[in-house]
């Protein structure tokens, strides 16, 4: 994989030597498979419920795979002290997938979730009702199709109460009549948390691109020729802003059109020069999706 780093703007803020850090946010470990259930081989992280999977590539990089169906789900958590009223900048890499057609996806209501809580203990029992009652939502996003490349998600979160745990898990609508073979998955890696008071916040856009697969299912066509329509798989109601960044830092806001209930589009006109760009999509929940596109 290759990485493209693009930094249009950097905010340098006060750095504290004693700043709290996420323990092992890169999810490094010396195992694969069922590695989060106690005793976890991923230092600082544990299974909250189910049997989350540790995935490993040929470079020995490890990350988490979490699944859910209509009856069970899996989650992981780490200890981190969130203070009410303080602002946190959370970023992480994510892939999502659901093996369902459009009609089935609408019924399944599969979501990728992040919450904060105080109630979790290391367990393989898929019972999270008590933790859900007292937890606070940080971010949630529908799992609507396959995301082939890693997305880097950025979230700004200000808790309304103190919590001591950060919790990741997918969910699906419980329905005994629903097809139990339908499964939603989320893969997670490289979790970072910064605060405005004690860290540097950087608007770096980072994209990992599989060199063998330039066309993704959620943004197409890519590469694209000037004069063509670029289509993005996203609910128009959930999109706040779409912008293109050139590699020199120039930002161009895009007026997009609603193609259907799950797709937005815009024309790559001749005023946009050929080259490599970063497509930046800001959702209504303040999360950001970035993707490299090539205009020819």
N, C-alpha and C positions, 0 to 999 in steps of 0.2 A: 504494500500500500504506500501511497505517497501523500504527503500533507501539504496543504496550502495555508499559509498564515497571512492574514490581512488585518492590519491594525490602523483604522482611520483615526482613532482618537484614544488617548490614554489619560485617565484621571489618576494623578498621584496623590494619595491621601496619607494620613498619618499611619506609620507602621509601628506596631507594638511588638516588642520582643516576646512577650508572654501571650501572644494571640492564640486563641484556641484553634486547633486544627482537627480536621476529620482524620480519624485513625485509619490508615491504609485505604485511602480513597481510591487508589488504583486497583484495589481488590487483588493484590498479589498473593499468591500461595504456591505451595509445592504439591498440589493435588489436582485432580479433575474428577468429575462425577458428583456423587452425593457428598459434597464437602462442607456444607454450611450447618448441617445438623450436629449438635454437640457431641464430642468436642470439635469445633469448627477448625478447618485448616486455613481459613482466611482470617488472619489476625484482625480483631476488632469488629468482626461481623458475625452474625448468627442468623439462623432460620427463625422466623417468627411463627411460621406455620407451613405445613407441607414439607416437601423435600426439594428445595431449590438445587439447581445444578451448577457446578463449576465447570466452565468451558475453558479449554486451553488450545492455543495454536502452536505451530511449529517453532515459534520464537519464545515459547514458554510464557507468553502473556496470558493471564487468566482474567475472566470476568464472569458475571452472573447471568444465568438464564432462569426466568421465573415464568410459570405457566398457570393458567386457570381454565376451568370448564364450568358447566352449569352446577356442579356439585362440590368441587374442591378448588383450592388455589394454593399458591406458594408465595412467600414473602421473605425479605431479609431486612435487618435493621442494625444500626450502630448507635452507640451512646454519644450524644452531643447536646450540650446545654443551650437551649434557646430561651432568651429572656424576653418577656412581653414588652412590646413597644420598640424593640431594637430591630433594625433593618438588616436582613441577610441576603447576600447574593449567592445563589446556589447554581452550580452548573454540573452537567453530567452528559455522558454519551449514551445514546439509546438506539436500539432497533426494535421494531414491533412486527408482529405477524399474526394473522388469524386465517385458518383454513376454512373459509366460508364465503359463499357468494353474497351479492348485495342484499338480497332479501333476508338471508340468515344473519348477516351482520347487524341489520336493523333490529332484529329480534334479540340478538345476543347482548347488545349494549355493552360490548367489551371495552374496558378502560385500563390505561396505565395510570397508577396512582402514587403520589407521595404524600405522606401525612407525618405529623409529629405527635408524640404520645409519651406517657410515662408507664404504661401498663404491660409492656411486652417482656416475656421471658423466653429463653431458648427452648423451642418446642417443635416437634414434628406433627403435632395435632392441629388440624385445620379448623381452629375455633378462635375467631378474632372478634367476637361480638362485643366483649367488654372493652377491648382496646378501641374499637371503632366508636363506641359511645362517647368516650372521653377525649378522643384524638382531635386534631385540628388539621383541616385540609391545607396543604401547601400548593399542590398542582395536580391536575388530572387532564387526560387527553384520550380521545376515542382511539381505539385500535381498529382502523378501518381497512387497512390493506398491508401488503408486505413492503417494508422499508429495507431495501437491499444494502444501503450504505449506512454507516454510523451518522447519526445526527447529533450535533452538540446543542443541548438545550440550556438556556439561561433563564433563571427565575429570580424575581425580587420578592422576598417574603418578609412580612412583619407580623410576628405572632401576637395574638391577643392575650395569651397566658403563657406561663413558663412550662416548658416541656423538656425532657431529657433524652429523647430518642428520635432518630430519623428513620422512617419506615418506607420501603419500596415494595409494591405488590401490584399485580394485575387483578382485575375482577371481571366477572361476567354475571349477567342477570340469572338468578336462581330460578329454575323452572324444571320440574320433574319430567315434563313432556318434551323438553328440548333435546336435540341431538347431542348426546354426551360425547360423541367423537369430535365435536367442534371444540377447538382449543385456541385460546389467545395466549401469545407469548410476548414477553419483553426482555430484552438483553440490556444490561446496565454495566457501565464501566466509568472510571475516571471521575469520581465524585469530588467536587471541591465546594467549600463554603468560605466566603469572605464577608466581612462586615465593613460598613462605611467608616466606622470609627477606628478600626485596627488593621486595615489591610489596603493593598493597592487593588483597585478595581480596573480591569482592563477590558475594553470592548473588542478584543481580538476575536475574529471569526476563524474558527478552525474547522476544516473539512477533511475527512479521510475519504479518499476516492479509490475504489477498486479499479486498477488499471485495466483489468480484463473485462470490465463491465461499465461502460460509459453511460449507458441509458438506464435510468432508474424508472420504476413503475409509477412513482408519485409526481415526477416532473418530466414532461415529454413534449416534443422530441428534444434530445440533448445528445450531441450538438444540434444547433438550430440555425437556419439561414434567415437572414433579414427578409422581412415580408411574410414570415410564417407566424402562426399563433403558438405561443407557449402555453401549455395546459398544466395546471397544478391540481392534484387531487387534494382538495381541502373544502370544508364546508364554508361557503361565503359568509355565513352569519358569524363564524368564529375568527375571521381574518380582520385585523385592524389596519395593517399596513403592509405593502409589498414594495421593496426597493431593490435596485441594482447598485452594487458597488464595483467600480473599476479597481484594478490593482494599484492605481495611483491614489486611491482614496476618495474619488469623486462619487457622490451619492446622487442617484436619480430616482425620485419617487415614481411609482407606476400606478396609473389608473387602470384597475383591472375590471373585467366583466364577469358576471355570473353566467357560466355555461349551463350548469344544472345544479342540483342540490348538493353535489359532492365535488364540483369542479369549478375553478376559476381560470380565466385565461386573459392574455393580453398580447398585443401585436408587437413583434420585434421590428420596428420600422427602420428606415434608412438613416435616421438621425443618430442611431446607436452604432458606434464603431465596432468593427470586427475585433474579437479578442476573447480573453478569459474574464469572467465576471463572477461575483458572489451574489447569488439571489438570497435576499434576506426577507423572511416572512415573520411578521410580528402578530401573534394571536391576541385575542381579547383578554386572555389570562396572563398577558405579559411574557409568556414564553416565546422563544425565538427559534425558528428553524432556518438553517443555512444550507445552501447547496451550490457547488461550483457548476456553472454552465458555460458552454463554449458557443460563441456567436460567429458564424462563418459567412 
